[in-house]
Amino acid sequence: MANVNLTYRDVINAWSDAATAHLQIASFDHGTLDYLDASSQERKYPYIFMRPLSAVVAERVKTYNFEVYSLDIPKISSGNNLDVVTNTETYIYDLVAWFNFGPAVRQQYYDVNITTVVPVNEAFQDRLFGWVGTVDVTTPFNLDYCSYPQ
């Protein structure tokens, strides 16, 4: 029997596809918070970064919990952080809408829900502004011995 469970790789690839399809988002990555800080110098902005928090399995359902960072650097000429903060918040909502109402290609049924969005100002001692949202990806999960590799 083939494994039909949604994997971490599947989730990251789907979010990468959504970010790539977005006309304003310039780059996407994922990993631990120290990677976000270390890679910020080489990034193209606006930037989406997914930080995994947990995976919870209960009653044939698996929920991945992520922090989704939407970050940008204000243009030096305008120095207007208001535009950056407004746009980066919208990008998070755009990505969630991609899965729930848009053209997302799905391996199987899953839900993408956003629970909180918190502003990020001058993250990592540089000029990054934006938002971090807590996002849950919930999917059916088949936990049985029939899927055990032999």
C-alpha positions as CSV (number, residue, x, y, z in Angstrom):
1,M,0.0,0.0,0.0
2,A,1.4,3.4,-1.0
3,N,1.9,6.0,1.7
4,V,-0.7,8.7,1.2
5,N,0.1,10.8,4.3
6,L,1.1,14.4,3.7
7,T,4.8,14.8,4.6
8,Y,6.8,17.8,5.9
9,R,8.4,17.9,2.4
10,D,5.0,18.0,0.8
11,V,3.9,21.0,3.0
12,I,7.1,22.9,2.4
13,N,7.0,22.3,-1.4
14,A,3.4,23.5,-1.5
15,W,4.2,26.7,0.3
16,S,7.2,27.2,-1.9
17,D,5.0,26.8,-5.0
18,A,2.5,29.3,-3.5
19,A,5.2,31.9,-2.7
20,T,6.8,31.4,-6.2
21,A,3.5,32.0,-7.9
22,H,2.9,35.2,-5.9
23,L,3.9,38.3,-8.0
24,Q,5.3,40.3,-5.1
25,I,7.2,37.7,-3.1
26,A,10.8,37.5,-4.2
27,S,12.1,34.5,-2.2
28,F,11.0,31.6,0.1
29,D,12.8,29.4,2.6
30,H,12.3,27.3,5.7
31,G,14.2,26.0,8.7
32,T,15.2,27.1,12.2
33,L,15.3,30.6,13.4
34,D,19.1,30.8,13.4
35,Y,19.0,30.0,9.7
36,L,16.6,32.9,9.1
37,D,19.0,35.3,10.8
38,A,22.1,33.9,9.1
39,S,20.6,33.9,5.6
40,S,19.0,37.4,5.8
41,Q,22.0,39.1,4.2
42,E,21.8,37.0,1.0
43,R,18.0,37.2,0.6
44,K,15.8,38.8,-2.0
45,Y,12.9,40.7,-0.5
46,P,10.0,40.5,0.1
47,Y,10.8,37.2,1.8
48,I,8.6,34.3,3.2
49,F,10.2,32.0,5.8
50,M,8.6,29.0,7.4
51,R,9.7,27.9,10.8
52,P,8.4,24.5,12.0
53,L,7.1,24.4,15.5
54,S,5.5,21.0,15.9
55,A,3.6,18.1,14.4
56,V,0.7,16.7,16.4
57,V,-1.0,13.4,15.6
58,A,-4.4,12.6,17.1
59,E,-7.4,10.6,16.0
60,R,-6.2,10.0,12.4
61,V,-5.4,13.6,11.9
62,K,-1.9,15.3,11.7
63,T,-1.5,19.0,12.3
64,Y,1.8,20.8,11.4
65,N,2.3,24.1,13.3
66,F,4.5,26.8,11.7
67,E,5.5,30.3,12.2
68,V,5.4,32.0,8.8
69,Y,7.5,35.2,8.5
70,S,6.7,37.7,5.9
71,L,9.6,40.3,5.8
72,D,10.8,43.2,3.7
73,I,13.2,46.1,3.9
74,P,11.8,49.6,3.4
75,K,13.2,51.5,0.5
76,I,15.9,54.0,1.6
77,S,14.4,56.7,-0.6
78,S,11.0,56.7,1.1
79,G,11.8,55.1,4.5
80,N,8.1,54.4,4.9
81,N,7.7,51.4,7.1
82,L,3.9,51.7,6.9
83,D,3.8,50.4,3.3
84,V,6.2,47.5,4.1
85,V,4.2,46.4,7.2
86,T,0.9,46.7,5.3
87,N,2.1,44.7,2.3
88,T,3.9,42.0,4.3
89,E,0.7,41.3,6.3
90,T,-1.3,41.0,3.1
91,Y,1.2,38.4,1.7
92,I,0.5,36.0,4.6
93,Y,-3.2,36.2,4.0
94,D,-2.6,35.8,0.2
95,L,-0.7,32.6,0.9
96,V,-3.4,31.1,3.2
97,A,-6.0,32.1,0.6
98,W,-4.0,30.3,-2.1
99,F,-4.6,27.0,-0.3
100,N,-8.2,27.5,0.9
101,F,-9.7,29.3,-2.1
102,G,-7.1,29.4,-4.9
103,P,-5.4,27.1,-7.4
104,A,-3.4,25.0,-5.0
105,V,-2.7,21.5,-6.3
106,R,-3.4,19.2,-3.4
107,Q,-2.1,15.7,-2.8
108,Q,-5.1,15.1,-0.7
109,Y,-7.5,17.1,1.4
110,Y,-6.0,19.5,4.0
111,D,-6.8,22.7,5.7
112,V,-4.5,25.7,6.2
113,N,-5.6,28.0,9.0
114,I,-4.0,31.1,10.5
115,T,-4.4,31.7,14.2
116,T,-2.4,34.8,15.0
117,V,-0.4,37.5,13.2
118,V,2.2,39.6,15.1
119,P,4.2,42.5,13.8
120,V,8.0,42.2,13.5
121,N,9.9,45.5,13.6
122,E,13.6,45.7,12.9
123,A,14.1,41.9,13.2
124,F,17.6,40.5,13.8
125,Q,19.2,44.0,14.3
126,D,18.7,45.0,10.7
127,R,16.0,46.9,8.9
128,L,13.6,44.1,8.3
129,F,9.9,44.8,9.0
130,G,6.9,42.6,8.5
131,W,4.8,40.0,10.3
132,V,5.0,36.5,11.7
133,G,1.9,34.4,11.6
134,T,1.1,31.1,13.3
135,V,-0.2,28.7,10.7
136,D,-1.7,25.2,11.1
137,V,-1.7,22.7,8.3
138,T,-4.2,19.9,9.1
139,T,-4.5,16.7,7.1
140,P,-5.8,13.1,7.5
141,F,-3.1,10.8,8.8
142,N,-3.1,7.0,8.4
143,L,-1.1,5.4,11.2
144,D,-1.0,1.7,10.6
145,Y,1.4,-1.2,10.1
146,C,0.3,-1.7,6.5
147,S,2.3,1.3,5.5
148,Y,5.4,0.0,7.3
149,P,8.3,-0.4,4.8
150,Q,9.4,-4.0,4.3
